Amino acid sequence: MRFLCLPGALCNVKTLESQLGPFLSALQKEDHSISFVYTQGLNPVVISPEFEGFFGPPPNFTFTDSDIDGSYMPVRTMGREGNPEDAIRKFSCTTSLWKDQKPSRALAHLLDLIDQDPEIDGILGFSEGAGIAASLIIEENKRQEASGRVPRLKCALFFSGVPPSEADTGRFLLHDEDGTLIHIPTLHVLGSQDPMIHTTMALYNVCDSDAADLFDHGGGHIIPRDAQTVSELADMVHTMIADLQQY
């Protein structure tokens, strides 16, 4: 199994490799056939030095092309009141993650990467990367309907997820408006203390509940690194992969 790994907003490949290090080591300890390839957003951004400790050192990138202070900082203070879909709509009324570009550009780039590497059959995303990963799964299904292209992605790992966006408009896709959109097995890793937990649950809600698992590490908007947590996560991923291989 090979996973394409997508970092969060304002991060890069090296930062994601560091964030995932303990988890990926735990995965590969039991199954050396699991491998990972990385990419990052297409839009370079400059962040204040005060945020380097969180997002990692430059260069920094995003998949979206929104204003940093006008989009990414407000979403971090979204709050936990109400339900996930209403919270996302309230945020969307005042803020857009997409300006001149739309998700279709990033999705086309990622599809090209997948087409160039025939071994990629899973996807992993953190935060913004999880939202783009979810959008990519949906885009694969649309392309199958339009052209017969067979979807390559068989499962997904989402850390601190974000709901998918419509390829042509950038609109967030939400369960109470758009229904169930993702039917492959998914694992949603969240922290109950995450101030952005509504974004994670909005992504979970558009996934087939019979094929989606939740894992709460109890922390914030992070990729967990402690030994016990990553071991438990690795066990869940191994089970998911084993179930896939039965078909």
N, C-alpha and C positions, 0 to 999 in steps of 0.2 A: 504494500500500500504506500503510495506517495502522496503527501499533502502539499498543496500550494499554500503558503503562509503569508498573510497580509497584516501589516502592522496597523496600529492605531494612528489617528491624526497627529501630525506634527512629529512623528517618529520616523525611523528609517530601518533598513534591514538589520544593521548591526545591533541596534537597540532591541529589536524584536528577538533576535537570536539570544541576546543576554537574558531578556525577560523569560523566554521559554526554556532556557537551558536545563534547569532541574527537571522540568516536566518531560522534556524530550529524552533526557537521559534515562528517566524511569521507564518510558515507553520502549526504548530500544534495548534496555537491559533484558527484557523478556522476549523481544521479537526484533531481531536484527534486520528483518525484511522491511520494516517501516522506515521510510525516508522522507526528507523534507526539502523543499525548494522555496526560495523567498523572492518576493518582489516588494515594491513600495509605490507610493503615489507618484503621479506624474508632475505634480505642481510643487516646485520648491518654495519654501516659506522661510522667513526670518523671525525667530522668536526672541523674546527678551532673555538675557542671561539668567535671570532669576528663575526661569522655568526649565533650565537645562537639567536640573536634578530630577524632574518628573518626566520630561519628554526625551531626554537623552541629548548628547552633544550634536552639533550640526554635522552634515547638512540635514535639514528637516524637510519633510514632504507631507502633502495631503493628497488624497484621491479626489476630494472636492476642490472647488476653486473659490470658496467663500472667504470673506474677511475674517481674520483670526479673532480679533477682539470682538467683532460684531456677531460671530456665530459660535465659535468653539467655547469661549468663556461663559456665555449665557447658558449653554446646555449643561454646564457643570453645576449650575445652581437651579436646575429645573424644579427641584422639590419632589416630595413623595405623596402629595395629596391627590385624591381622586383616583381614577383608573388610568392605566397606561395610555390607552388611546386618546382620552381627553387631554392628558398631559402633553402628548406629542402634538395634538392639534393646537393647543394653546401656544406652545413653543413655535409652531410653524406659522402662526398668524403674524408674528413679529420678526421672525428670523428665517433665512433660507441658507441651506448649506451649498446651494448651487447658484452661481451668478451667470456668467457667459457660457460656461460649459454645462453639459448635462451628463448624467451617469453613463450614457451610451458610449462616450469616448473611453472612459476607464474600463467599461465592460468589454469593449472591442479589443483593447490592449490585453486584458486578461485572457480572453478567448484565444487570442493569437499565441500567448504563452502556453496555454493548454494544448493547442493544436501542434505546437513545436515539440512537446514532450509527451509522447504517448503513454508514459507510465503514470502521469498524474491522474488520480481517481478519487481524491478527497481534497477538502479545503478546510483551512483553519484561519480564523480572523479574530483580531482583538479590537474592540470598540468600533471605530470607524471602519476598520478592516472587516469586522464581522458583518456590518451593514452592507458593505460592497460585496462580500462573499455571498450573502443571502440574495442580493440583487442578481448576482451572476448565476446562481442556481435557477432563479426564475427566468432569466434571459435564455439559458440553455433550453428550458422547456418551450419557450416561445419560438426559438429557432428550429426546434424539432417539428413543431406544428407548421412553420412557414416553409422550411426547406428540407426537412427530413434528417437534419444533423442530429446524430444520436448523442444525448447528454453523457458527459464523461464523469461527472461528479456523483459519487455513490453515497457519500456521507459528509457531515460537516461538524466541526468543533467551533463553537462560538464562545469567546471570553468577553464578558461585559458587553453584550451585544447591543446593536442598534437596529431598528427595523429597516427592511429593504426600501429602496427608492424606485419609482417608476423610471424606466430607462430614458424615455423621451422628455419627461417633464421635471423629474427630480422630486415629485410628490412622494411623501412617505406612504407606504402601503400598510394598511391597518386592518386587523381582522374584522372589526365591525363594519367596515366599508368594502373590503376586498375578499374576505373569507380566508380559507386555508390555501396557501400558495406553495408551500414547501412540503414535499411528501417523502423525501429521502430521510434516513436516520440522522438525527441531530443530537448533539450534547451541548447544553447551555450551562456554562460555568459563570456563576454570579456571586456577588458578595452582598449579604443582607444589609451591610452598612453603606453600600454604594449610593451616593446622592442621585445617581442617574439610573437607579434600578428600574424605573418605568421604561427606559429604552430597552433594557434587557427583556423585560416581560412582554413588551410590544412585539419584539422579534419572536419570542417563544410562542406567542398567541397565533402567529400566522403559519406556524409549523404544525404538521399533523401530530396531534397529541398522542396517537398510538405509536409514533416513531420518535418522539422527542423525550429526552431525559433532562432533568434539572439537577445541578450540583451546586450547593451553597457552601462556599468556603468560609463564610462568616466575616469577611473583611470588606474592603472598599472596592474601588474601581481599579483592580489590579489583576495580574496573572499570578496566581499563588506559586510559592517557591518552597514552602516547608516540606520536609520529607514525607510526613504522613499524608498530607493532602495530595501531593503529586503522585504518591503511590496509589491512593484510592482512585484518583482520576485515571491513571494509567490502566488500572484494572477495568474501569468502565469502558475505556476505549478499546482495549483488547477484546472485551465481550462484544462490543458493537461490530468490530471487524470480523470476529469469528462468526457472528450471526450472518453477516453479509456473505461470507464465503460458503455458506450452506446452500446458496441459491445459484 
